[in-house]
């Protein structure tokens, strides 16, 4: 799943679901004038292609890899069959959908009520949490601006402020988190709300005896054609 690759576009038939492992994917909406904003981020905690088991063929948003890495790609039919026949799998995926909806709702409120500096802090912390081996994040001002739905100049000012506070190091599109605890405290409440809800639903899944992440993926793979595994 290389950086910048598109997994699906708006109103396109979704042929595959993706379960990121080390990659991180941005779900974003693009207006008719070409402006865009991220509505949710997805890492190893989630999946792309929920329309497949929610009864739809497509969505209005696009899915693009913003941090390159690896993941599992599953055929549409295989996921539908596994979802239909496996109660534990349905529990896992539907609980994740609740967490995803929480993130989307919180993102909408965040864009409306919090400063660009707080939004950037929350986005960086969420991305930091999803990175398997946190290091430098390669992210241009243009990409960050499109993800947050603001002007590039706003990203420059926000990143400069976070750097002046000693929270991050920022140079030529390379961002490194210097103080995790400091950035977590500076980020708006949206980061902690989404993180807490995801942890709560994950605990609920384990409490009710749902299958593990790897077992879930194995179950899906078993439903694929032998020649396509």
N, C-alpha and C positions, 0 to 999 in steps of 0.2 A: 504494500500500500504506500507508494511513493508520495512525497510531498506535492501537493497541488492536484493530485488526481481526483477526478470527479466520480463518485460512486453512482449517483443518479441526479437527474435534473428535475425541475418542476413539471408535473403532469406526464412524466415518462413512465412507461410500464416498468415496475420494479421486478427484475428477473432474479435477483440474488439478495440474500441477507448477508450482512457482514458482522462478525464478532471480533472487534479489535483486540489485539494482545498488547503490542507495544505502540501501535499507531494511535493517533487521536484525530477524531473527525469532527468537523464543524457542520451543524445543521443551520442553514441560513436562508433567509427570504430575500429575493431580488425583486425590486419594483419594476414597473414598466419603463421607468427612466434609467434603469441600470444601477440604482443605489441598492445597497445591501446591508444587512445586519444579522448577526448570529442570534438564533433563538435558543440554541442549546449546544453543548459540547458532549462528545461521547468518547470514552476510553475503554479500558478493559472491564469497567463496571457494567457496560451496556452493550447495545447492538444497534445496527442500522437496518432499516427495512421492516419496521413494525406494521406497515400497511399490509404486508403479506398475511399476517394472522389476525388483522383487525377488520378484514372483509373489504379491503380496497385494493385497487391496482396501482395507485400512484398517490403522491402527495403534492402540495403546492410549494414545498421547500426543496432546496438542493442539499446534497451531502458532498463535502469536499474534505480531503485529508489535509490538515494543517500542520501535523507533525508526523513525518514519515515513520513507518515501522511495518509490523506484520500483523496478520489477523487471519481468521477463518472466513472463507466465502462459501455460502451454502445455497444450493438451488432452491428456488421458490417452492416447487412441489415437495421437496424433501422436508422443508420446514413446516409446510402446511400439514403433511402427514404426521410428523412428529408432534406437532401442537395438538392435533386431533386425538391422538392415541395415548399421549403421555400427560397425566394429571400433574405430576411434579414439574414437568416442563412448562405447562400452562401457568402454574403458580409462580414460577420464577419470572417468566416473561411478562405476565400481567402486573406483578409487583414492580418490575422495572418500569413498566409503562406509567405507573402511578408516580414513581420518582421522576421520570422524564417530564410528565405534565407539571409537576411541582417546579422543576427547573425552568420550563417555558414560562409559566405564570410569574415566577420570581424575576425572570429576565425582563419581562415587560414592565414590571413595577420598578425595576432597577434603572432602566433607561429613562423612566419618567421622573424619578425622585432623587437619584444619587449623582454625585459629581463624576466627571470623567476620571479623576484620580482614583476615586473609590471603585468605579467600575473596572478600571484597569487592574487595580489591586486584587479584586475578586477574581477576575479572569486569569491573572497570572497564578494565583494560589490554586485555583481549580485545575489549571494545566499542570502546575507543579505536582499536585497530588496524583495526577494520572500518569506522569512520566515514571517509567520503570527504574531508570537511573538518572535522577534529576541532575542536570548539568546546564549548560547554556541552551537557551531557547533561540533558535534562528527565526526571526520574525521581522519582516520589514514594516516600516511605518504605514505604508499603503495597506498592507494586509490587516494590521491591527485596526486601522481606521475603518476598513470595510467590515470587520467583524463587530466592532462596537457601534458602527453607524454614525461616526463623527468625522470631522475634517482631520487631515493629516497633521495640521498645526496643533490641534487639540491633543493628539497623541504625543507630539514632541514636548509640549508643555507639561502634560501629565507625567510622562516618563522622567522628564527633568526634575520635577518635584519629588518623585519617589526616590530618585538617585540622590538628590540633595539631602534627603532625610536618612540616607544610608541604608535604604531598604533593598535597592537593586543596583546593579551595574548595567549601564546601557551604552552601547557603542555600535554604530553601523549595522543595526538590525540584530545584534547579539544581545540577549538579555540574560542576566544571571541573578538569581535571588540571593541576596547577601544575608538578610535577616528574615528567616521564615516566620518566627514569632512576631516580629515587628510588622511584617507585611500582612500577616493574618489579622493582627489587631487593627491595622489601618483599613483593611478591606471592609466594604459595607456588609450589612447583616445578611445579604442575599447569599453570600458564599457559605456561611455557617448554616443557614436554613436548609439549603439544598444538600449540603454534606450530611447534616444530621438526619434528614429524611431518608437519604439513601442508606445510611447506616442502620436506621430503624427498620427499614424494609428488608435489608439483608439479614438482620438478626431475626426478623419474623420468619424469613424463609428457612433459616437453620432450625429455628424452634419447632417448626411444623414438619421437619424431616425431609425437606426438599433435597433433590440431588445436588451434588457439588457442581461447580462451574465446568470442570473437565468432564464429569459424567454427563452433563447436559449436552456438551458438544459431541461426545461420543454417541449419544442417542440419536442426534440429528444426522451424523455422518452415516450411521447404519442404514438410514433411509434413502441415501443417495445411490445412484446407479454405480455398480462396482467399478466401471471404467472411468468414472468421473470423480473418484475420491481424491 
